Amino acid sequence: MLSAKDLAIYQALDSDNKIELVNGEIIIMSPSGYESDEVAARVIGKLFPYVDANRLGRVSASSAGFTLPNSDTRAPDVSFVLAERMRRSYRSFAELAPDLMVEVKSPTDSLTKLREKIDGFLSQGTQIGILINPEERWIEVKERCNDTPTRFTDGDVLTIPSLFPGWSVPIVELWSPEF
Protein backbone atom coordinates (compact mmCIF):
# COMPACT_ATOMS: atom_id res chain seq x y z
CA MET A 1 0.00 0.00 0.00
CA LEU A 2 1.33 3.41 -0.96
CA SER A 3 1.80 6.27 1.52
CA ALA A 4 1.89 10.08 1.45
CA LYS A 5 5.69 9.86 1.08
CA ASP A 6 5.23 7.71 -2.05
CA LEU A 7 2.74 10.27 -3.32
CA ALA A 8 5.31 13.06 -2.92
CA ILE A 9 7.78 11.04 -5.01
CA TYR A 10 5.22 10.43 -7.75
CA GLN A 11 4.24 14.09 -7.72
CA ALA A 12 7.87 15.13 -8.16
CA LEU A 13 8.12 12.83 -11.19
CA ASP A 14 4.87 14.10 -12.71
CA SER A 15 4.60 17.79 -11.83
CA ASP A 16 2.20 18.47 -14.72
CA ASN A 17 -0.70 16.62 -13.07
CA LYS A 18 -2.30 16.80 -9.66
CA ILE A 19 -2.10 13.42 -7.94
CA GLU A 20 -4.11 12.10 -5.00
CA LEU A 21 -3.78 8.98 -2.86
CA VAL A 22 -7.11 7.20 -2.29
CA ASN A 23 -7.34 3.83 -0.50
CA GLY A 24 -3.63 3.26 -1.13
CA GLU A 25 -3.88 3.90 -4.88
CA ILE A 26 -2.50 6.81 -6.87
CA ILE A 27 -5.18 8.76 -8.73
CA ILE A 28 -4.01 11.12 -11.48
CA MET A 29 -6.23 14.16 -11.81
CA SER A 30 -6.45 15.90 -15.15
CA PRO A 31 -6.35 19.69 -15.26
CA SER A 32 -9.75 21.26 -14.68
CA GLY A 33 -11.65 23.25 -17.23
CA TYR A 34 -11.14 26.99 -17.33
CA GLU A 35 -14.62 27.83 -16.04
CA SER A 36 -14.41 25.49 -13.05
CA ASP A 37 -11.03 26.90 -12.04
CA GLU A 38 -12.34 30.44 -12.40
CA VAL A 39 -15.32 29.59 -10.17
CA ALA A 40 -12.96 28.13 -7.56
CA ALA A 41 -10.89 31.34 -7.73
CA ARG A 42 -14.06 33.39 -7.27
CA VAL A 43 -14.98 31.35 -4.16
CA ILE A 44 -11.51 31.99 -2.74
CA GLY A 45 -11.78 35.66 -3.71
CA LYS A 46 -15.06 36.02 -1.80
CA LEU A 47 -13.96 33.97 1.22
CA PHE A 48 -10.32 34.95 1.78
CA PRO A 49 -10.79 38.66 2.63
CA TYR A 50 -13.36 37.78 5.32
CA VAL A 51 -11.27 34.96 6.79
CA ASP A 52 -8.09 37.05 6.72
CA ALA A 53 -9.68 40.19 8.20
CA ASN A 54 -11.15 38.15 11.06
CA ARG A 55 -8.09 35.91 11.49
CA LEU A 56 -10.34 32.84 11.36
CA GLY A 57 -7.89 30.45 9.73
CA ARG A 58 -6.40 29.45 6.40
CA VAL A 59 -7.92 29.33 2.92
CA SER A 60 -6.13 27.38 0.21
CA ALA A 61 -6.54 26.39 -3.42
CA SER A 62 -6.41 23.06 -5.26
CA SER A 63 -2.66 22.52 -4.90
CA ALA A 64 -2.86 22.20 -1.10
CA GLY A 65 -3.04 18.53 -0.13
CA PHE A 66 -4.41 17.00 3.05
CA THR A 67 -3.37 13.67 4.52
CA LEU A 68 -6.60 12.59 6.15
CA PRO A 69 -6.86 10.39 9.27
CA ASN A 70 -7.49 7.33 7.04
CA SER A 71 -4.14 8.05 5.24
CA ASP A 72 -5.78 9.22 1.99
CA THR A 73 -4.08 12.32 0.62
CA ARG A 74 -6.54 14.52 -1.26
CA ALA A 75 -6.71 18.07 -2.55
CA PRO A 76 -10.04 19.90 -2.69
CA ASP A 77 -10.49 22.78 -5.12
CA VAL A 78 -10.90 25.16 -2.15
CA SER A 79 -10.33 24.45 1.53
CA PHE A 80 -10.45 26.20 4.88
CA VAL A 81 -8.92 25.23 8.22
CA LEU A 82 -9.75 26.99 11.49
CA ALA A 83 -6.85 28.93 13.02
CA GLU A 84 -6.89 26.95 16.25
CA ARG A 85 -6.43 23.72 14.28
CA MET A 86 -3.53 24.97 12.15
CA ARG A 87 -1.52 27.66 13.91
CA ARG A 88 1.25 27.48 11.28
CA SER A 89 1.19 26.38 7.66
CA TYR A 90 2.47 22.91 6.87
CA ARG A 91 5.45 22.77 4.52
CA SER A 92 4.07 19.58 2.97
CA PHE A 93 0.62 17.99 3.11
CA ALA A 94 -1.51 19.13 6.03
CA GLU A 95 -2.09 16.15 8.30
CA LEU A 96 -5.73 16.77 9.13
CA ALA A 97 -9.13 17.16 7.51
CA PRO A 98 -10.03 20.73 6.56
CA ASP A 99 -13.07 22.25 8.24
CA LEU A 100 -14.50 23.23 4.84
CA MET A 101 -13.81 21.70 1.45
CA VAL A 102 -15.19 22.73 -1.93
CA GLU A 103 -15.29 20.81 -5.20
CA VAL A 104 -16.15 22.57 -8.47
CA LYS A 105 -17.42 20.30 -11.24
CA SER A 106 -15.48 20.53 -14.48
CA PRO A 107 -16.86 19.15 -17.77
CA THR A 108 -15.10 15.79 -17.33
CA ASP A 109 -16.03 15.27 -13.65
CA SER A 110 -18.66 12.82 -12.47
CA LEU A 111 -21.15 14.21 -9.94
CA THR A 112 -21.19 10.80 -8.27
CA LYS A 113 -17.39 10.80 -7.81
CA LEU A 114 -17.41 14.38 -6.53
CA ARG A 115 -20.14 13.56 -4.01
CA GLU A 116 -18.13 10.48 -2.92
CA LYS A 117 -15.06 12.68 -2.43
CA ILE A 118 -17.07 15.13 -0.32
CA ASP A 119 -18.55 12.26 1.74
CA GLY A 120 -15.02 10.91 2.23
CA PHE A 121 -13.85 14.23 3.65
CA LEU A 122 -16.93 14.49 5.88
CA SER A 123 -16.31 10.99 7.25
CA GLN A 124 -12.76 12.04 8.15
CA GLY A 125 -13.73 15.14 10.13
CA THR A 126 -14.49 17.90 7.64
CA GLN A 127 -17.47 19.91 8.91
CA ILE A 128 -18.86 21.18 5.60
CA GLY A 129 -18.47 20.02 2.00
CA ILE A 130 -19.65 22.11 -0.93
CA LEU A 131 -20.24 20.90 -4.48
CA ILE A 132 -20.50 23.60 -7.15
CA ASN A 133 -21.92 22.85 -10.60
CA PRO A 134 -21.23 25.87 -12.86
CA GLU A 135 -22.88 24.25 -15.91
CA GLU A 136 -26.25 24.00 -14.17
CA ARG A 137 -25.66 26.95 -11.82
CA TRP A 138 -26.31 25.27 -8.49
CA ILE A 139 -24.42 24.64 -5.26
CA GLU A 140 -24.95 21.82 -2.74
CA VAL A 141 -23.85 22.28 0.84
CA LYS A 142 -23.53 19.16 2.95
CA GLU A 143 -22.78 19.16 6.66
CA ARG A 144 -21.13 16.27 8.49
CA CYS A 145 -24.09 15.97 10.85
CA ASN A 146 -26.73 15.93 8.07
CA ASP A 147 -26.99 13.39 5.24
CA THR A 148 -29.19 15.63 3.09
CA PRO A 149 -27.42 18.45 1.22
CA THR A 150 -29.00 21.88 0.86
CA ARG A 151 -29.16 23.19 -2.70
CA PHE A 152 -28.70 26.85 -3.63
CA THR A 153 -29.30 28.47 -7.02
CA ASP A 154 -29.28 31.98 -8.51
CA GLY A 155 -31.27 34.30 -6.28
CA ASP A 156 -30.08 32.51 -3.12
CA VAL A 157 -27.39 33.73 -0.73
CA LEU A 158 -24.79 31.35 0.64
CA THR A 159 -24.01 31.61 4.35
CA ILE A 160 -21.99 29.30 6.56
CA PRO A 161 -22.60 30.69 10.04
CA SER A 162 -20.94 27.78 11.88
CA LEU A 163 -17.56 28.65 10.31
CA PHE A 164 -17.99 32.22 9.03
CA PRO A 165 -20.47 34.16 11.19
CA GLY A 166 -21.68 37.24 9.33
CA TRP A 167 -20.24 36.21 5.94
CA SER A 168 -22.49 35.81 2.95
CA VAL A 169 -22.25 35.75 -0.84
CA PRO A 170 -25.00 35.83 -3.45
CA ILE A 171 -24.76 32.63 -5.50
CA VAL A 172 -24.89 34.60 -8.75
CA GLU A 173 -21.56 36.26 -7.83
CA LEU A 174 -19.72 32.93 -8.00
CA TRP A 175 -20.31 32.28 -11.70
CA SER A 176 -17.93 33.30 -14.48
CA PRO A 177 -19.01 36.69 -15.80
CA GLU A 178 -19.88 37.35 -19.41
CA PHE A 179 -18.41 40.49 -20.96
PAZAPA-4460 file (N, C-alpha, C; in steps of 0.05 Angstrom, whole numbers, plus 32768, in hexadecimal, padded with zeros to 4 digits):
% residues 179
    n_x    n_y    n_z   ca_x   ca_y   ca_z    c_x    c_y    c_z   seq   type   mol
   8011   7FE9   8000   8000   8000   8000   8012   8019   8000     1      M     A
   800B   802C   7FEF   801B   8044   7FED   8014   8058   8003     2      L     A
   8027   806A   8009   8024   807D   801E   8026   809A   8013     3      S     A
   8023   80AD   8025   8026   80CA   801D   8042   80CF   8013     4      A     A
   8056   80C1   801F   8072   80C5   8016   8075   80BB   7FF9     5      K     A
   8068   80A4   7FF3   8069   809A   7FD7   805B   80AE   7FC4     6      D     A
   8045   80BA   7FCE   8037   80CD   7FBE   8049   80E5   7FB7     7      L     A
   8058   80EF   7FCA   806A   8105   7FC6   807F   80FE   7FB0     8      A     A
   8088   80E5   7FB0   809C   80DD   7F9C   808F   80DD   7F80     9      I     A
   8077   80D1   7F7F   8068   80D1   7F65   8063   80ED   7F5B    10      Y     A
   805B   80FE   7F6D   8055   811A   7F66   806D   8128   7F5B    11      Q     A
   8085   8123   7F67   809D   812F   7F5D   80A4   8125   7F41    12      A     A
   809D   810C   7F3B   80A2   8101   7F20   808E   810A   7F0B    13      L     A
   8077   8111   7F14   8061   811A   7F02   8056   8134   7F0C    14      D     A
   8065   814A   7F09   805C   8164   7F13   8046   8171   7F02    15      S     A
   8040   8166   7EEB   802C   8171   7EDA   8010   816A   7EE2    16      D     A
   800D   8155   7EF2   7FF2   814C   7EFB   7FF0   814D   7F19    17      N     A
   7FD7   8152   7F22   7FD2   8150   7F3F   7FCD   8132   7F45    18      K     A
   7FD8   8129   7F5A   7FD6   810C   7F61   7FCB   810A   7F7E    19      I     A
   7FB9   80F7   7F82   7FAE   80F2   7F9C   7FB2   80D5   7FA3    20      E     A
   7FB2   80CF   7FBD   7FB4   80B4   7FC7   7F9A   80AC   7FD4    21      L     A
   7F8C   8098   7FC8   7F72   8090   7FD2   7F72   8072   7FD6    22      V     A
   7F6D   8069   7FEF   7F6D   804D   7FF6   7F87   803F   7FED    23      N     A
   7F9E   804D   7FF0   7FB7   8041   7FE9   7FBE   8041   7FCC    24      G     A
   7FAD   804D   7FBB   7FB2   804E   7F9E   7FB6   806B   7F95    25      E     A
   7FC9   806E   7F82   7FCE   8088   7F77   7FB8   808E   7F62    26      I     A
   7FAD   80A6   7F64   7F98   80AF   7F51   7FA4   80C8   7F44    27      I     A
   7FA6   80C7   7F29   7FB0   80DE   7F1A   7F98   80EF   7F12    28      I     A
   7F99   8109   7F1A   7F83   811B   7F14   7F8B   812C   7EFB    29      M     A
   7F79   812D   7EE8   7F7F   813E   7ED1   7F7A   815B   7ED8    30      S     A
   7F86   816E   7EC9   7F81   818A   7ECF   7F63   8190   7ECC    31      P     A
   7F5A   81A3   7EDC   7F3D   81A9   7EDA   7F38   81BB   7EC3    32      S     A
   7F1E   81BE   7EBC   7F17   81D1   7EA7   7F1B   81EE   7EB1    33      G     A
   7F1C   8200   7E9E   7F21   821C   7EA5   7F0B   8227   7EB8    34      Y     A
   7EF2   8222   7EB0   7EDC   822D   7EBF   7EDC   8222   7EDC    35      E     A
   7EE0   8209   7EE0   7EE0   81FE   7EFB   7EF6   8209   7F0C    36      S     A
   7F0E   820E   7F00   7F23   821A   7F0F   7F1D   8237   7F16    37      D     A
   7F11   8245   7F03   7F09   8261   7F08   7EF5   8262   7F1F    38      E     A
   7EE1   8250   7F1F   7ECE   8250   7F35   7EDB   824B   7F4F    39      V     A
   7EEE   8238   7F50   7EFD   8233   7F69   7F0C   824C   7F72    40      A     A
   7F18   825A   7F5F   7F26   8273   7F65   7F13   8288   7F70    41      A     A
   7EFB   8289   7F65   7EE7   829C   7F6F   7EDE   8295   7F8B    42      R     A
   7EDB   827B   7F91   7ED4   8273   7FAD   7EEA   827C   7FC0    43      V     A
   7F03   8277   7FB8   7F1A   8280   7FC9   7F1A   829E   7FCC    44      I     A
   7F15   82AC   7FB5   7F14   82C9   7FB6   7EFF   82D5   7FC8    45      G     A
   7EE8   82C7   7FCA   7ED3   82D0   7FDC   7ED8   82C9   7FF9    46      K     A
   7EE5   82B2   7FFD   7EE9   82A7   8018   7F02   82B2   8026    47      L     A
   7F18   82B4   8018   7F32   82BB   8024   7F31   82D6   8032    48      F     A
   7F27   82EB   8026   7F28   8305   8035   7F1A   8304   8050    49      P     A
   7F03   82F6   8051   7EF5   82F4   806A   7F05   82E3   807F    50      Y     A
   7F0F   82CC   8076   7F1F   82BB   8088   7F38   82CA   8091    51      V     A
   7F45   82D7   8080   7F5E   82E5   8086   7F59   82FC   8099    52      D     A
   7F45   830D   8093   7F3E   8324   80A4   7F37   831C   80C0    53      A     A
   7F2A   8305   80C3   7F21   82FB   80DD   7F34   82E6   80EA    54      N     A
   7F4A   82E1   80DC   7F5E   82CE   80E6   7F52   82B4   80EE    55      R     A
   7F40   82A9   80DD   7F31   8291   80E3   7F41   8277   80DD    56      L     A
   7F54   8279   80CA   7F62   8261   80C3   7F70   8264   80A8    57      G     A
   7F71   824E   8099   7F80   824D   8080   7F6E   8244   8069    58      R     A
   7F70   8252   8053   7F62   824B   803A   7F77   8242   8026    59      V     A
   7F72   822C   8018   7F85   8224   8004   7F77   821A   7FEB    60      S     A
   7F87   8218   7FD6   7F7D   8210   7FBC   7F83   81F2   7FB7    61      A     A
   7F7F   81EA   7F9E   7F80   81CD   7F97   7F9B   81C0   7F99    62      S     A
   7FB0   81CF   7F9C   7FCB   81C2   7F9E   7FD2   81BA   7FBB    63      S     A
   7FC1   81C3   7FCE   7FC7   81BC   7FEA   7FBB   81A0   7FF0    64      A     A
   7FCC   818E   7FF7   7FC3   8173   7FFD   7FC0   816E   801B    65      G     A
   7FAD   815C   8022   7FA8   8154   803D   7FAB   8136   8040    66      F     A
   7FBC   812E   8053   7FBD   8111   805A   7FA8   810E   8070    67      T     A
   7F93   80FF   8069   7F7C   80FC   807B   7F82   80E6   8090    68      L     A
   7F72   80E4   80A5   7F77   80D0   80B9   7F78   80B3   80AF    69      P     A
   7F6A   80AE   8098   7F6A   8093   808D   7F82   808E   807A    70      N     A
   7F95   80A1   8079   7FAD   80A1   8069   7FA9   80A8   804B    71      S     A
   7F90   80AE   8043   7F8C   80B8   8028   7F99   80D4   8027    72      D     A
   7FA4   80DB   8010   7FAE   80F6   800C   7F9F   8102   7FF5    73      T     A
   7F8F   8117   7FFB   7F7D   8122   7FE7   7F81   8141   7FE6    74      R     A
   7F78   814C   7FD0   7F7A   8169   7FCD   7F5F   8174   7FC3    75      A     A
   7F50   8181   7FD4   7F37   818E   7FCA   7F3E   81A6   7FB9    76      P     A
   7F2A   81B0   7FAA   7F2E   81C8   7F9A   7F32   81E0   7FAB    77      D     A
   7F24   81E2   7FC1   7F26   81F7   7FD5   7F24   81EA   7FF0    78      V     A
   7F33   81F4   8003   7F31   81E9   801F   7F36   81FF   8033    79      S     A
   7F2C   81FA   804B   7F2F   820C   8062   7F34   81FB   807A    80      F     A
   7F48   8205   808B   7F4E   81F9   80A4   7F4D   820E   80BA    81      V     A
   7F3E   8209   80D0   7F3D   821C   80E6   7F59   8221   80F1    82      L     A
   7F5D   823A   80FA   7F77   8243   8104   7F80   8231   811C    83      A     A
   7F6E   822B   812E   7F76   821B   8145   7F7F   81FE   813E    84      E     A
   7F78   81F5   8126   7F7F   81DA   811E   7F99   81DA   810D    85      R     A
   7FA0   81F2   8103   7FB9   81F3   80F3   7FC6   820F   80F9    86      M     A
   7FD5   8210   810E   7FE2   8229   8116   7FF7   8233   8102    87      R     A
   8004   821F   80F6   8019   8226   80E2   8014   8215   80C9    88      R     A
   801B   821F   80B2   8018   8210   8099   802B   81F8   8099    89      S     A
   8021   81E2   808E   8031   81CA   8089   8043   81CF   8071    90      Y     A
   805B   81C5   8072   806D   81C7   805A   8066   81B3   8045    91      R     A
   805A   819D   804E   8051   8188   803B   8033   8185   803E    92      S     A
   8029   816C   803C   800C   8168   803E   8004   816D   805B    93      F     A
   7FED   817A   805E   7FE2   817F   8079   7FD7   8164   8083    94      A     A
   7FDE   815D   809B   7FD6   8143   80A6   7FBD   8146   80B7    95      E     A
   7FA7   814C   80AA   7F8D   814F   80B7   7F78   8153   80A1    96      L     A
   7F5F   8152   80A9   7F49   8157   8096   7F43   8175   8098    97      A     A
   7F3F   8182   8081   7F37   819F   8083   7F1B   81A1   808F    98      P     A
   7F15   81B8   809A   7EFB   81BD   80A5   7EE6   81C1   808E    99      D     A
   7EEF   81CC   8078   7EDE   81D1   8061   7EED   81C7   8048   100      L     A
   7EDF   81B9   8037   7EEC   81B2   801D   7ED7   81B7   8007   101      M     A
   7EE1   81C0   7FF0   7ED0   81C7   7FD9   7EDA   81B8   7FC1   102      V     A
   7EC8   81AC   7FB2   7ECE   81A0   7F98   7EBE   81AE   7F83   103      E     A
   7ECB   81B6   7F6D   7EBD   81C3   7F57   7EBD   81B0   7F3F   104      V     A
   7EA6   81A9   7F35   7EA4   8196   7F1F   7EAF   81A2   7F05   105      K     A
   7EC1   8193   7EF9   7ECA   819B   7EDE   7EBC   8189   7ECA   106      S     A
   7EBE   818E   7EB1   7EAF   817F   7E9D   7EB4   8161   7E9D   107      P     A
   7ECC   8158   7EA5   7ED2   813C   7EA5   7ECC   812E   7EC0   108      T     A
   7EC5   813D   7ED5   7EBF   8131   7EEF   7EA4   8123   7EF0   109      D     A
   7EA4   810F   7F01   7E8B   8100   7F07   7E7F   810C   7F21   110      S     A
   7E66   8113   7F21   7E59   811C   7F39   7E5A   8107   7F4F   111      L     A
   7E57   80EE   7F47   7E58   80D8   7F5B   7E73   80D7   7F68   112      T     A
   7E89   80D9   7F58   7EA4   80D8   7F64   7EA9   80F0   7F76   113      K     A
   7EA0   8108   7F6D   7EA4   8120   7F7D   7E95   811D   7F98   114      L     A
   7E7D   8113   7F97   7E6D   810F   7FB0   7E7B   80FB   7FC2   115      R     A
   7E86   80E6   7FB6   7E95   80D2   7FC6   7EAE   80DE   7FD3   116      E     A
   7EBB   80F0   7FC4   7ED3   80FE   7FCF   7ECA   810F   7FE7   117      K     A
   7EB5   811E   7FE4   7EAB   812F   7FFA   7EA3   811D   8012   118      I     A
   7E95   8107   800D   7E8D   80F5   8023   7EA6   80EA   8031   119      D     A
   7EBB   80E4   8021   7ED4   80DA   802D   7EE0   80EE   8040   120      G     A
   7EE0   8108   8037   7EEB   811D   8049   7EDA   811F   8062   121      F     A
   7EBF   811F   805F   7EAD   8122   8076   7EB1   810B   8089   122      L     A
   7EB6   80F3   807F   7EBA   80DC   8091   7ED4   80DD   80A0   123      S     A
   7EE7   80EE   8096   7F01   80F1   80A3   7F03   8109   80B5   124      Q     A
   7EED   8119   80B8   7EED   812F   80CB   7EE7   814A   80BF   125      G     A
   7EE6   814C   80A5   7EDE   8166   8099   7EC2   816D   80A2   126      T     A
   7EBD   8186   80A8   7EA3   818E   80B2   7E8F   8193   809B   127      Q     A
   7E98   81A0   8086   7E87   81A8   8070   7E94   81A2   8055   128      I     A
   7E85   8195   8043   7E8F   8190   8028   7E7C   819E   8015   129      G     A
   7E87   81AC   8001   7E77   81BA   7FED   7E7E   81B0   7FD2   130      I     A
   7E69   81AA   7FC2   7E6B   81A2   7FA6   7E5F   81B8   7F96   131      L     A
   7E6F   81C2   7F83   7E66   81D8   7F71   7E64   81CD   7F55   132      I     A
   7E4E   81D1   7F48   7E4A   81C9   7F2C   7E45   81E2   7F1B   133      N     A
   7E5A   81ED   7F0F   7E57   8205   7EFF   7E46   8202   7EE6   134      P     A
   7E46   81EA   7EDA   7E36   81E5   7EC2   7E19   81E9   7EC7   135      E     A
   7E0F   81DF   7EDE   7DF3   81E0   7EE5   7DED   81F6   7EF9   136      E     A
   7E01   8204   7F02   7DFF   821B   7F14   7DF1   8214   7F2E   137      R     A
   7DFC   8200   7F3B   7DF2   81F9   7F56   7E09   81F2   7F68   138      W     A
   7E04   81F4   7F82   7E18   81ED   7F97   7E0A   81DB   7FAB   139      I     A
   7E17   81C5   7FB3   7E0D   81B4   7FC9   7E20   81B7   7FE1   140      E     A
   7E14   81BC   7FF8   7E23   81BE   8011   7E1B   81A6   8022   141      V     A
   7E2F   8197   802A   7E29   817F   803B   7E39   8182   8055   142      K     A
   7E2C   817E   806B   7E38   817F   8085   7E3D   8163   8090   143      E     A
   7E52   8160   809F   7E59   8145   80AA   7E43   8139   80BA   144      R     A
   7E33   814A   80C8   7E1E   813F   80D9   7E03   813C   80CB   145      C     A
   7E03   8140   80B0   7DE9   813F   80A1   7DEE   8131   8087   146      N     A
   7DE0   811B   8082   7DE4   810C   8069   7DD8   8119   8050   147      D     A
   7DC6   812C   8054   7DB8   8139   803E   7DC5   8154   8037   148      T     A
   7DD0   8157   801F   7DDC   8171   8018   7DC6   8186   8014   149      P     A
   7DCD   819F   8017   7DBC   81B6   8011   7DC5   81C1   7FF7   150      T     A
   7DB2   81C6   7FE5   7DB9   81D0   7FCA   7DB2   81EE   7FC8   151      R     A
   7DC5   81FD   7FBC   7DC2   8219   7FB7   7DC4   821E   7F9A   152      F     A
   7DB5   8231   7F90   7DB6   8239   7F74   7DB6   8258   7F72   153      T     A
   7DB7   8263   7F5A   7DB6   8280   7F56   7D9F   828B   7F65   154      D     A
   7DA3   82A2   7F72   7D8F   82AE   7F82   7D92   82A7   7FA0   155      G     A
   7DA1   8292   7FA6   7DA6   828A   7FC2   7DC0   8297   7FCB   156      D     A
   7DC4   8298   7FE5   7DDC   82A3   7FF1   7DE8   828D   8002   157      V     A
   7E02   8287   7FFE   7E10   8273   800D   7E1B   827F   8027   158      L     A
   7E15   8271   803D   7E20   8278   8057   7E29   825E   8064   159      T     A
   7E3E   8261   8074   7E48   824A   8083   7E4E   8254   809F   160      I     A
   7E39   8259   80AF   7E3C   8266   80C9   7E4D   8256   80DD   161      P     A
   7E4E   823C   80DB   7E5D   822C   80EE   7E7B   8231   80EB   162      S     A
   7E84   8238   80D3   7EA1   823D   80CE   7EA7   825B   80C9   163      L     A
   7E94   8269   80BD   7E98   8284   80B5   7E80   8296   80BD   164      F     A
   7E7D   829B   80D7   7E67   82AB   80E0   7E67   82C7   80D3   165      P     A
   7E51   82CF   80C7   7E4E   82E9   80BB   7E57   82EA   809D   166      G     A
   7E63   82D5   8093   7E6B   82D4   8077   7E54   82CA   8066   167      W     A
   7E52   82D6   804E   7E3E   82CC   803B   7E47   82D4   801F   168      S     A
   7E3E   82C5   800B   7E43   82CB   7FEF   7E2B   82C2   7FDF   169      V     A
   7E21   82D5   7FCE   7E0C   82CD   7FBB   7E17   82B8   7FA8   170      P     A
   7E08   82A2   7FA3   7E11   828D   7F92   7E19   8297   7F76   171      I     A
   7E09   82AA   7F6C   7E0E   82B4   7F51   7E2A   82C1   7F4E   172      V     A
   7E36   82C9   7F64   7E51   82D5   7F63   7E67   82C1   7F61   173      E     A
   7E61   82A7   7F62   7E76   8293   7F60   7E7A   8289   7F43   174      L     A
   7E68   828F   7F32   7E6A   8286   7F16   7E7D   8297   7F05   175      W     A
   7E88   828B   7EF1   7E99   829A   7EDE   7E89   82B0   7ED1   176      S     A
   7E93   82C8   7ED1   7E84   82DE   7EC4   7E85   82DC   7EA6   177      P     A
   7E72   82E8   7E99   7E72   82EB   7E7C   7E77   8308   7E76   178      E     A
   7E89   830E   7E63   7E90   832A   7E5D   7E85   8331   7E42   179      F     A
***
